[in-house]
Each structure stands twice: as structure tokens, then as C-alpha cells.
């Protein structure tokens, strides 16, 4: 037994350099994985995340909510709504809120002395981390697109003179994130489904809101501005 242990110790001593090298490589791999995890967490904390969702209901009269789930503040700069049928689509800038006649809401305070908040007349503005913004109802934004594009929508949000019904509404936004010099964006599509009792339900096309943060994705943001005539 003692001779076996002695032989094992002799073998370990002779191969000490090999063991030392393997240990160094193992420690290097552990540190590399640790640094990679730290870098991933750092990037995740700095990555913008804006959620577009429904609130106060699930139908067309529900409120469109913008939620800032990022670690830094964001400033909503532009909001666009896009309507689609099976054959056509219409879109317009809905950043500013309009009345039933399609005119911008008056920002002057009313005579009764009540305060007029920023979001009473615009969907533009800052959001702190964890904050949210009520951007008005989906129905109002749909009618705003209709007014801008000359679409005649009846009380059921059908196109009066069209052969095809609206099938979806897409909400997109462009924002500034923290101290970043490049804009970011978000987009989510909601399908419009009619029930037997005449209600129009909104069903998100995807589970998550699509984010636009990379250089390639920012080309889409430029295309949105080009479509709206802002370039």
C-alpha cells in the first residue's frame, strides 16, 4: 500500500507542470465565463425595453399603454398608427391628439381653472424607468387615421365605402433612450376580432413588443419618418 502511494506521489511530482498548466487553463475559463456573464448583465441593464399593450379592457375602447421597462428614462418623440385590411393599409402620425373634427386639441387652460396636463393634447413626452403613459384609446387612434386619410368609418369601425374590413391596427413609436445619440423604436400589432354581440376585441399578434435598437433596425425608423414626410 505504501509503495503504491509512494508511486502515485512520485507520478504527481513528475507531472506537476502539467497539473499546474491545466489548473491555470481551468481558472482562465472560469474567469472568462464570469466576465461574459457580467458583460451580458451590463448590456441587459442598458438595453431599452418599451412595452406597447392594452389597458382598462381588451376591446377597441381599451387604452393603449406605453410602459418603460428600461433602466433609464426614455422620451417618446413620435407615435404612428397603421390600419390594415386584407388588401390595403393606411397610416398617419398620431403623436398629437385631435378632436372629432381632426383638429389639434386646444392647449389653453379651460375657464373652470382646471390644469391641462401634457398628455391631454400629445402622446409625446418623457417616461421614467418603470413608468407608463396612457396614449388614449385604440378607437380614437383608429379614427384619427381615418380622418387623416379620408376614410369613412361607421360606428362599428367598418370602412363605409370599402369592400374589405379592417383586420389589424399597428402602433409604432420612436423615442430617445437615456444619453444615446441614436433613436430607438418599438412596434406591436393588434388583430381586430368581432364578437357575436358586435364588440371588437384586440388580440396582440405577438407576445412581446418588437424593439428597434440596432443599426440595421434603425433603418426602419428612418423609413417610418420618410413615410410620414419628416425626412
C-alpha positions in Angstrom: 0.0 0.0 0.0 2.7 2.4 1.0 4.6 1.6 -2.2 1.5 2.4 -4.2 1.1 5.7 -2.5 4.7 6.5 -3.0 4.5 5.7 -6.7 1.4 7.9 -7.0 3.1 10.8 -5.3 6.2 10.3 -7.5 4.0 10.4 -10.6 2.2 13.6 -9.4 5.5 15.2 -8.7 6.9 14.4 -12.1 3.7 15.8 -13.8 3.3 18.9 -11.5 3.9 21.2 -14.5 1.1 19.6 -16.4 -1.3 19.9 -13.5 -0.3 23.5 -13.0 -1.0 24.3 -16.6 -4.4 22.5 -16.5 -5.3 24.5 -13.4 -4.3 27.7 -15.0 -6.4 27.0 -18.1 -9.4 26.0 -15.9 -9.1 29.2 -13.9 -8.9 31.2 -17.1 -12.1 29.6 -18.4 -13.9 30.3 -15.2 -12.9 33.9 -15.3 -13.8 34.2 -18.9 -17.3 32.8 -18.2 -17.7 35.1 -15.2 -16.7 38.2 -17.2 -19.1 37.1 -20.1 -22.0 36.9 -17.6 -21.1 40.3 -16.2 -20.9 41.8 -19.7 -24.3 40.2 -20.5 -25.9 41.6 -17.4 -24.5 45.1 -18.1 -25.8 45.1 -21.7 -29.2 43.9 -20.5 -29.4 46.8 -18.0 -28.5 49.3 -20.7 -30.9 47.8 -23.3 -34.0 49.8 -23.9 -37.3 48.0 -23.4 -40.6 49.7 -24.2 -43.9 47.7 -23.9 -47.0 48.6 -26.0 -50.1 47.0 -24.6 -53.8 47.3 -23.8 -55.2 48.6 -20.5 -58.6 49.1 -18.9 -60.1 46.4 -21.2 -59.4 44.2 -24.2 -61.6 45.8 -26.8 -61.3 48.7 -29.2 -62.2 51.1 -26.4 -59.3 50.0 -24.2 -56.4 52.3 -23.5 -53.1 52.0 -25.4 -50.3 51.9 -22.8 -46.6 52.6 -23.3 -44.5 51.2 -20.5 -40.8 51.9 -20.0 -39.2 48.8 -18.6 -35.7 50.1 -19.3 -33.1 51.1 -16.6 -33.0 54.6 -18.0 -35.6 57.2 -18.9 -37.0 57.5 -22.5 -38.6 60.3 -24.3 -41.4 59.4 -26.7 -40.8 61.5 -29.9 -43.2 60.1 -32.4 -46.2 57.8 -32.5 -47.7 56.3 -35.6 -50.8 54.1 -36.2 -51.2 51.9 -39.2 -54.6 50.3 -40.2 -54.7 47.3 -42.5 -57.3 45.4 -44.4 -56.5 42.2 -46.4 -55.7 44.4 -49.4 -54.8 47.9 -48.2 -53.2 49.9 -45.5 -53.3 53.5 -44.2 -51.1 55.2 -41.6 -50.5 58.6 -40.1 -48.7 60.4 -37.3 -50.9 60.3 -34.2 -48.4 62.0 -31.8 -50.7 64.9 -31.3 -54.2 64.2 -30.1 -57.0 65.6 -32.2 -60.7 66.1 -31.7 -63.6 64.6 -33.6 -63.1 67.1 -36.4 -59.5 66.2 -36.8 -58.2 69.4 -35.3 -55.4 69.6 -32.7 -56.7 69.8 -29.1 -56.5 73.3 -27.7 -53.8 73.5 -25.1 -55.1 76.7 -23.5 -56.4 76.0 -19.9 -60.2 75.9 -19.6 -62.2 78.7 -17.9 -63.0 76.5 -14.9 -59.4 76.7 -13.7 -58.5 73.0 -14.0 -55.0 72.2 -15.1 -54.3 70.8 -18.5 -51.6 68.1 -18.5 -49.1 67.4 -21.2 -50.8 64.2 -22.2 -54.2 65.8 -22.7 -53.0 67.1 -26.1 -50.0 65.0 -27.1 -48.6 61.5 -26.8 -45.1 62.9 -26.7 -43.1 63.1 -23.5 -40.7 61.6 -21.1 -41.1 58.3 -19.2 -39.0 57.4 -16.2 -37.9 53.8 -15.6 -40.9 51.7 -14.6 -43.3 54.5 -15.7 -46.1 54.2 -18.1 -48.1 56.6 -20.4 -51.8 56.3 -21.3 -51.8 57.2 -25.0 -55.6 57.3 -25.4 -57.9 54.6 -26.7 -57.2 52.4 -29.7 -60.6 53.5 -31.1 -59.5 57.2 -31.0 -56.3 56.5 -32.8 -58.1 54.4 -35.5 -60.5 57.3 -36.1 -57.6 59.7 -36.2 -56.0 57.7 -39.0 -59.4 57.6 -40.8 -59.8 61.4 -40.6 -56.3 62.0 -41.8 -56.7 59.5 -44.8 -60.2 60.4 -45.7 -61.7 57.0 -44.6 -65.3 56.9 -43.7 -65.6 54.6 -40.6 -69.1 53.8 -39.2 -69.9 53.1 -35.6 -68.6 49.6 -36.0 -65.2 50.8 -37.3 -66.0 49.4 -40.8 -65.0 51.3 -43.9 -68.3 52.6 -45.3 -67.2 52.7 -48.9 -64.8 49.8 -48.8 -65.1 46.1 -49.8 -62.7 44.9 -47.1 -62.9 45.2 -43.3 -60.1 46.4 -41.0 -58.2 43.4 -39.7 -55.4 45.0 -37.6 -54.0 48.1 -36.1 -50.3 48.6 -35.7 -48.9 51.0 -33.1 -45.3 52.2 -33.6 -43.2 54.7 -31.8 -39.8 56.4 -32.0 -38.0 57.5 -28.8 -34.8 58.8 -27.3 -33.2 56.5 -24.8 -31.1 58.0 -22.0 -27.9 59.6 -23.3 -27.9 57.6 -26.5 -27.5 59.7 -29.6 -29.4 57.3 -31.9 -33.2 56.9 -31.7 -34.8 53.6 -30.7 -38.2 52.3 -31.6 -41.0 49.8 -30.7 -43.9 48.3 -32.6 -46.8 46.0 -31.9 -49.7 44.8 -34.0 -53.2 44.0 -32.7 -55.7 42.0 -34.7 -59.3 43.2 -34.6 -61.8 40.4 -34.0 -65.6 40.9 -33.9 -67.7 39.1 -31.5 -71.3 38.0 -32.0 -72.6 40.9 -29.9 -70.8 43.4 -32.1 -67.8 44.1 -29.8 -64.4 44.5 -31.4 -61.6 42.7 -29.5 -57.9 43.4 -29.9 -55.6 40.5 -29.8 -51.8 41.1 -29.9 -50.1 39.4 -32.9 -47.0 38.6 -30.8 -46.3 38.0 -27.1 -43.6 40.6 -27.0 -43.3 44.2 -28.3 -40.8 44.4 -31.1 -37.8 46.5 -30.2 -35.7 48.6 -32.7 -32.3 49.2 -31.2 -29.6 48.0 -33.6 -28.0 49.9 -36.5 -29.9 47.8 -39.0 -33.2 48.2 -37.2 -32.7 52.0 -37.1 -33.2 51.9 -40.9 -36.8 51.0 -40.3 -37.2 54.1 -38.0 -35.8 56.3 -40.8 -38.3 54.7 -43.2 -41.2 55.5 -40.8 -40.1 59.1 -40.8 -39.8 59.1 -44.5 -43.3 57.7 -44.9 -44.6 60.5 -42.7 -42.7 63.1 -44.6 -40.4 64.0 -41.7 -37.1 63.5 -43.5 
